[in-house]
């Protein structure tokens, strides 16, 4: 990608077959330039440093009306930016105001190459921009630019936060088997306080008189998760004995997966 600052540079980007264009914060409402960029129909990222809400609304509408994919980068146009100037909560603002667009972060801070990446990714940013430079012929690197080794830290921070944030934020995560087993070991199982005969009906009004709850949960034992009013014992239950799934007339036998889960869990 590249950031063209004039119309002829847009033409050069097309000639060089760039798949993506970038609008600098200073050009967010430069309509002749934006018209030339839109004529390419290339996906575009726009930085929003210093822009008013109306300016951002206008450029978003401009690209939406032309059905051109647009990503919107939060940006603070201070070079370099101090940590207290980053205003990363603006990522939330942009996500809420422009829900149909990818939101990102144009980054010019110079003290910390990891924290802003962690925060911006966790807030939902999915495009980033950094200035990269190297020492050359005694020309110093500007403080808002990153050396290659700092960019390496930045990318490692990206991969780390991606790992830590995990999968989808729109649906419940897949719970790993080892986590389920760990929690099953902490669930209280049901034990009889006294001898109970077959045909006994379990009810919440008398439950505490006839049953007690304790860890560990045994394989096949009913826990506090499954006990419901109206369950009937299908066999005698001795004092201190665990109440198992095979000793009640309940809904568990009609669900093979639930029955297998109860039989397999516990110790």
N, C-alpha and C positions, 0 to 999 in steps of 0.2 A: 504494500500500500504506500501511498505518498500523500502529502498535503500540498496541493497546488495553491499558489497565492495569486495567480492571474490566469486569464483564459488560455493563453498559449501553453502554460504549464499543464492545464487540463488535457489539451491535445497531445502533449508529450506523454502524459500518463496513459492515454489510450494507445498511442503508438507503441509504448513499452509493455502494453497488455497487463497493466495492473488490474487485479480483480476487485479492488476496493479503493475508495477515495476517502480522504479525511478533510473535514472543514475545520480550520483553526478558529479559536474563540473570537479573534479579531474580525473574522469574516462571516459571523453567524447571520448577518443581515445584508451581506454584500450580494444584492440580487443579480447583477450581471454575471458575477462569478458562479453563483448558485444555479442560474439558468444554464450556463455552459456545463456545469457538473451534472445537472439533472438530465441534460440531453444525452449523456453517455448511458443513462439507465443503470449505472453501477451502484451496488450497495454502498452506503455512505455512513461514516461516523462523524458526528458533530460534537465539538467541545463547547461547553457552555460558560466558560469563565467570564465573569463580569456582566453576563447577559441578564436582562430583565425577564420577568415571567412572560410578558407579551412577546418579547423577542424570541424566546424559546417556543412559545405557542405558534408563532408565525412560521418559523422554519420547520417545525414538525408538520404543520398543516400543509406547507409547501410540498414536502416529500410524500405525505400521505395522499394528497390529491393526484400525485403522479404514480402512485403504487410502487415507489422505490423503497426498498428496505432501508431503515434508518436506525442506527444505534445512537444513543444520547449519553455522552460522557459528562459526569460531574467534573468540574474543573475549577480550581482557584488559580487565577492568572497572576500569581506572585512568584517570581523566579529568583531564588528558591522560595518555597513555602515552609514556614515554621510549623511544627506539629500542631500548635493551637489554632492554626489558620486553616486546617484541612477541611473542616465542616463536612465530615463524612456522613452525617445524618441527611445531607442533601440527596444521597443515594435513595433513601427511603422516600423522600419527597418526589423525586423523579419517577420512581417505580409506581407510586400511587397516582401521579398525575398523567403518566403516559404508559398505561399498562400493556399496550400492544407493542412496545418497543423494547429491545435489549438496552439495558442501562449499564454504563461503565464508569471508569474513573481515569482521568488524565492526571498524572501524578508528578509533582515537582518538589516534593520534600527531599531533604538531604541528610537527616540525622539517623533515620531508621529505615532499613530496606525490607523489613518483615511485617511489622505491626499493621501498617496501613493496608498491606495486601491481605492479611488475615481478616481485618475488619471489613474491608470493602467486599471481599468475596462472600463473607458470611451475611452481609447485608443484601447480597444479590447482584453485585456488579459482575458482568461477564465479558466486558472488553476493557483493556487497559492500554495506557500509553505512557511510555517513559522516553526521555531523551538520553541517548547513548553517545559517548565520546571516548576518545583515547588521547593520551599525550602525544603531541606531534610537533616536531621542530620548535620546541620550547614554548609552544602556545598552551597556556594552562587550560585545563578542563573547567568549564563553568560549574559552579556549585550545584546547580539544579540538574546537571547531567550525571549519568551513572557511568562508572568505569565497568569494563567487562566483568570483573570479579563481583561487583555489586549487583549487576544484572543476574549473575549466577545465584547470589543469595536471594534475589527477588523471585526468580523462577522456583527455587527450592521452597520458598515460602508459599508460593502458589500451589505446588504439589502437596505440601504439608496440610494447608487449610482445606484443600479439596478432599484429601484423605480423612481429615477430622470431621468435616461437615457431612460426608457420606453421600447417600443417594438422594432420592426424590424428597422435595419439601411439600408435595401436593398429595401424598398418600402415606399410609402407615408403613413404617419400615418392616422388612422381613426380620423377624426375631431369630437369632441363631440358636441352634439346639443347645449349645453349652449354657446359654443364658437361661433358657427354659428349665434345664436340669438344676441349675443353681437355685432358682426361685422355688422350684418344686420341693427342694430340700428344706425350705423354710415355711412351707404351708402346713397348717395344723390338720392332723388327721382326727377322725371321730372314733372314740372308744366308748364302750358301754360302762355305765356306772354300776349297773346291777344286771342280774339275769333278766333277759327279755325273751318272750316267746314268739314263735312264728305267728304272723298275723298282726303283730303290734304295728300301729300306725304312728309315724313320726309327725310331730306338730311342734311349732315354735313355742306354744304355750307351756309345754311340758319338757321341752328339749333339754334344758339345763338340769332338770331333775334326773333324767335318765341317761344323759351322755356327758362326756367330758372331751376336751380338745387338747391335743398335745402333739409336739414334734418328737420324733420324726414321723413323716408320712411314709407308710409302707406301700409296697407294690400292690395294686388292686384295691387299696383302701379309699373310701370316700373321704373327701376333705370338706372344709367349710365352703368351698366353691360350688359343690354339687348338691348340698342338702336342701331339700324343698319339702314343703308341707304335703302330706298325703302319701309319702313313701311307706310301703309296707314291708315288714320283714318276711322273707320266704323261708327262713330257717331260724332255729333258736340261736340266741346270742348270749354268750356267757359274760359275766362281770369281768371288766378290764380287757375284753377281747376287742380287736379292731372291727369296725363295720366295713365290710368289703362290698364291692359292686355286685358280686354274685349272691349276696344275701338280701337283696331288696328287689321289689317289683317296681321298676322305674323306667324312665325314657332312655337309659343308657344302652340297653341291649338293642334298640332300634337304630342306633348310630354306631356302626362298626368302627369308625375312626375315633370317636370319643371313647368307646369302650377300650380300644387298643391303647389309647393315650393313658387312661386310668390304670390299666393293668401294667403298663410298662414303666410308669414314673415311680419315684420314691426309692426307698432302700429295701 
